[in-house]
């Protein structure tokens, strides 16, 4: 099961499989493939359980469950939707993230 998010600012769909995030630009002729670094991001550890997008379409929030972690096993990673660059990490913030909500004050 995957989460499918559409970003109308960058005309792209985001979806995940295991620990990988894929971006498919609707203007592209083909789907991203496993080793396509421009359209694929790999979370540092664990398996993606949920994703959400900021209201301004600039950030992708990714909930991850890291079974090997001690204590709380849930992490949240924030990526720029335009570049898939990791911009912020929250480690050990939940047991297992199942739904994420955007907070506009996270970067202030």
Secondary structure, DSSP 8 states (H G I E B T S, - for coil): ----EEETTTTEEEEEETTEEEEEETTSSS---TT-TTSEEE-SSSEEEEEEE-TTSSEEEEEEE-TTSSS--EEEEEEETTT--EEEEEEEEESS-------TTTT-
